[in-house]
Amino acid sequence: MQTVAYRSLHDNTPGVALRDPAGRVHFADDATQTWRELVDADAPRLTLCGRIDLAEAQRLADGNVFAWIERRNTEHARVAA
């Protein structure tokens, strides 16, 4: 088993969750960047939002497509008004 990182929420606090090869889960919230090990009782309060490695690979493949779409939609809205 490899270590997998997920964007996640723990008690509605955004951060990163990691599962290591031993099966332990750790969470670091975005604000403090402090890692702590989670236990089974934490599982209902942890929401996994997506694998970071897959999201980064897609972001690289898309390039600046999102910036281009956002700019185009803003320009279109101005013309329509």
VOSE-986899 format. One record per residue (C-alpha): residue number from 1; residue in three letters; y, x, z. Coordinates in steps of 0.001 Angstrom, whole numbers, plus 500000, padded with zeros to 6 digits. Example, Ala and Ser with C-alpha at 12.3 -4.5 7.8 and 13.67 -1.06 7.14 Angstrom:
<atoms>
<atom><num>1</num><residu>Ala</residu><c2>495500</c2><c1>512300</c1><c3>507800</c3></atom>
<atom><num>2</num><residu>Ser</residu><c2>498940</c2><c1>513670</c1><c3>507140</c3></atom>
</atoms>
This chain:
<atoms>
<atom><num>1</num><residu>Met</residu><c2>500000</c2><c1>500000</c1><c3>500000</c3></atom>
<atom><num>2</num><residu>Gln</residu><c2>503478</c2><c1>501291</c1><c3>499159</c3></atom>
<atom><num>3</num><residu>Thr</residu><c2>506765</c2><c1>500709</c1><c3>500971</c3></atom>
<atom><num>4</num><residu>Val</residu><c2>508621</c2><c1>497743</c1><c3>499470</c3></atom>
<atom><num>5</num><residu>Ala</residu><c2>512275</c2><c1>496897</c1><c3>500187</c3></atom>
<atom><num>6</num><residu>Tyr</residu><c2>513618</c2><c1>493334</c1><c3>500038</c3></atom>
<atom><num>7</num><residu>Arg</residu><c2>517098</c2><c1>491879</c1><c3>500289</c3></atom>
<atom><num>8</num><residu>Ser</residu><c2>516656</c2><c1>489521</c1><c3>503197</c3></atom>
<atom><num>9</num><residu>Leu</residu><c2>518139</c2><c1>487349</c1><c3>505897</c3></atom>
<atom><num>10</num><residu>His</residu><c2>517121</c2><c1>487548</c1><c3>509552</c3></atom>
<atom><num>11</num><residu>Asp</residu><c2>518685</c2><c1>484754</c1><c3>511604</c3></atom>
<atom><num>12</num><residu>Asn</residu><c2>521114</c2><c1>484278</c1><c3>508664</c3></atom>
<atom><num>13</num><residu>Thr</residu><c2>522208</c2><c1>487917</c1><c3>508942</c3></atom>
<atom><num>14</num><residu>Pro</residu><c2>522030</c2><c1>489653</c1><c3>505533</c3></atom>
<atom><num>15</num><residu>Gly</residu><c2>520248</c2><c1>492972</c1><c3>505289</c3></atom>
<atom><num>16</num><residu>Val</residu><c2>517215</c2><c1>494851</c1><c3>504037</c3></atom>
<atom><num>17</num><residu>Ala</residu><c2>513612</c2><c1>494392</c1><c3>505150</c3></atom>
<atom><num>18</num><residu>Leu</residu><c2>510955</c2><c1>497056</c1><c3>504577</c3></atom>
<atom><num>19</num><residu>Arg</residu><c2>507197</c2><c1>496819</c1><c3>504873</c3></atom>
<atom><num>20</num><residu>Asp</residu><c2>505625</c2><c1>500240</c1><c3>505274</c3></atom>
<atom><num>21</num><residu>Pro</residu><c2>502082</c2><c1>501291</c1><c3>504300</c3></atom>
<atom><num>22</num><residu>Ala</residu><c2>500874</c2><c1>500589</c1><c3>507856</c3></atom>
<atom><num>23</num><residu>Gly</residu><c2>502009</c2><c1>496949</c1><c3>507524</c3></atom>
<atom><num>24</num><residu>Arg</residu><c2>504936</c2><c1>497216</c1><c3>509959</c3></atom>
<atom><num>25</num><residu>Val</residu><c2>508142</c2><c1>495403</c1><c3>508998</c3></atom>
<atom><num>26</num><residu>His</residu><c2>511592</c2><c1>496822</c1><c3>509742</c3></atom>
<atom><num>27</num><residu>Phe</residu><c2>514995</c2><c1>495199</c1><c3>509242</c3></atom>
<atom><num>28</num><residu>Ala</residu><c2>518500</c2><c1>496704</c1><c3>508923</c3></atom>
<atom><num>29</num><residu>Asp</residu><c2>521450</c2><c1>494348</c1><c3>508817</c3></atom>
<atom><num>30</num><residu>Asp</residu><c2>524266</c2><c1>495124</c1><c3>506387</c3></atom>
<atom><num>31</num><residu>Ala</residu><c2>526951</c2><c1>495315</c1><c3>509082</c3></atom>
<atom><num>32</num><residu>Thr</residu><c2>525445</c2><c1>497930</c1><c3>511414</c3></atom>
<atom><num>33</num><residu>Gln</residu><c2>522797</c2><c1>499572</c1><c3>509171</c3></atom>
<atom><num>34</num><residu>Thr</residu><c2>520633</c2><c1>499895</c1><c3>512290</c3></atom>
<atom><num>35</num><residu>Trp</residu><c2>516876</c2><c1>499662</c1><c3>511714</c3></atom>
<atom><num>36</num><residu>Arg</residu><c2>514615</c2><c1>497777</c1><c3>514101</c3></atom>
<atom><num>37</num><residu>Glu</residu><c2>510957</c2><c1>496880</c1><c3>513944</c3></atom>
<atom><num>38</num><residu>Leu</residu><c2>510142</c2><c1>493197</c1><c3>513693</c3></atom>
<atom><num>39</num><residu>Val</residu><c2>507165</c2><c1>491548</c1><c3>515369</c3></atom>
<atom><num>40</num><residu>Asp</residu><c2>505101</c2><c1>488507</c1><c3>514378</c3></atom>
<atom><num>41</num><residu>Ala</residu><c2>507409</c2><c1>486208</c1><c3>516373</c3></atom>
<atom><num>42</num><residu>Asp</residu><c2>510299</c2><c1>487232</c1><c3>514065</c3></atom>
<atom><num>43</num><residu>Ala</residu><c2>508501</c2><c1>486058</c1><c3>510918</c3></atom>
<atom><num>44</num><residu>Pro</residu><c2>509832</c2><c1>482445</c1><c3>510896</c3></atom>
<atom><num>45</num><residu>Arg</residu><c2>513413</c2><c1>483756</c1><c3>511095</c3></atom>
<atom><num>46</num><residu>Leu</residu><c2>513024</c2><c1>486251</c1><c3>508218</c3></atom>
<atom><num>47</num><residu>Thr</residu><c2>513753</c2><c1>485150</c1><c3>504646</c3></atom>
<atom><num>48</num><residu>Leu</residu><c2>512891</c2><c1>487540</c1><c3>501800</c3></atom>
<atom><num>49</num><residu>Cys</residu><c2>515341</c2><c1>487076</c1><c3>498934</c3></atom>
<atom><num>50</num><residu>Gly</residu><c2>514021</c2><c1>489502</c1><c3>496326</c3></atom>
<atom><num>51</num><residu>Arg</residu><c2>512698</c2><c1>492997</c1><c3>495791</c3></atom>
<atom><num>52</num><residu>Ile</residu><c2>515470</c2><c1>495550</c1><c3>495572</c3></atom>
<atom><num>53</num><residu>Asp</residu><c2>513657</c2><c1>497754</c1><c3>493059</c3></atom>
<atom><num>54</num><residu>Leu</residu><c2>513197</c2><c1>494879</c1><c3>490585</c3></atom>
<atom><num>55</num><residu>Ala</residu><c2>516803</c2><c1>493703</c1><c3>490956</c3></atom>
<atom><num>56</num><residu>Glu</residu><c2>518143</c2><c1>497221</c1><c3>490380</c3></atom>
<atom><num>57</num><residu>Ala</residu><c2>515940</c2><c1>497723</c1><c3>487323</c3></atom>
<atom><num>58</num><residu>Gln</residu><c2>517191</c2><c1>494437</c1><c3>485838</c3></atom>
<atom><num>59</num><residu>Arg</residu><c2>520815</c2><c1>495317</c1><c3>486650</c3></atom>
<atom><num>60</num><residu>Leu</residu><c2>520424</c2><c1>498609</c1><c3>484766</c3></atom>
<atom><num>61</num><residu>Ala</residu><c2>518764</c2><c1>496870</c1><c3>481810</c3></atom>
<atom><num>62</num><residu>Asp</residu><c2>521559</c2><c1>494256</c1><c3>481629</c3></atom>
<atom><num>63</num><residu>Gly</residu><c2>524334</c2><c1>496834</c1><c3>481719</c3></atom>
<atom><num>64</num><residu>Asn</residu><c2>527728</c2><c1>495175</c1><c3>481988</c3></atom>
<atom><num>65</num><residu>Val</residu><c2>526551</c2><c1>491769</c1><c3>480727</c3></atom>
<atom><num>66</num><residu>Phe</residu><c2>527674</c2><c1>489953</c1><c3>483892</c3></atom>
<atom><num>67</num><residu>Ala</residu><c2>531204</c2><c1>491396</c1><c3>483734</c3></atom>
<atom><num>68</num><residu>Trp</residu><c2>531404</c2><c1>490473</c1><c3>480045</c3></atom>
<atom><num>69</num><residu>Ile</residu><c2>530237</c2><c1>486873</c1><c3>480660</c3></atom>
<atom><num>70</num><residu>Glu</residu><c2>532618</c2><c1>486425</c1><c3>483581</c3></atom>
<atom><num>71</num><residu>Arg</residu><c2>535569</c2><c1>487745</c1><c3>481536</c3></atom>
<atom><num>72</num><residu>Arg</residu><c2>534636</c2><c1>485530</c1><c3>478568</c3></atom>
<atom><num>73</num><residu>Asn</residu><c2>534348</c2><c1>482413</c1><c3>480746</c3></atom>
<atom><num>74</num><residu>Thr</residu><c2>537733</c2><c1>483114</c1><c3>482344</c3></atom>
<atom><num>75</num><residu>Glu</residu><c2>539387</c2><c1>483593</c1><c3>478943</c3></atom>
<atom><num>76</num><residu>His</residu><c2>537747</c2><c1>480407</c1><c3>477623</c3></atom>
<atom><num>77</num><residu>Ala</residu><c2>539005</c2><c1>478437</c1><c3>480636</c3></atom>
<atom><num>78</num><residu>Arg</residu><c2>542589</c2><c1>479617</c1><c3>479964</c3></atom>
<atom><num>79</num><residu>Val</residu><c2>542412</c2><c1>478572</c1><c3>476292</c3></atom>
<atom><num>80</num><residu>Ala</residu><c2>540998</c2><c1>475141</c1><c3>477164</c3></atom>
<atom><num>81</num><residu>Ala</residu><c2>543778</c2><c1>474462</c1><c3>479696</c3></atom>
</atoms>
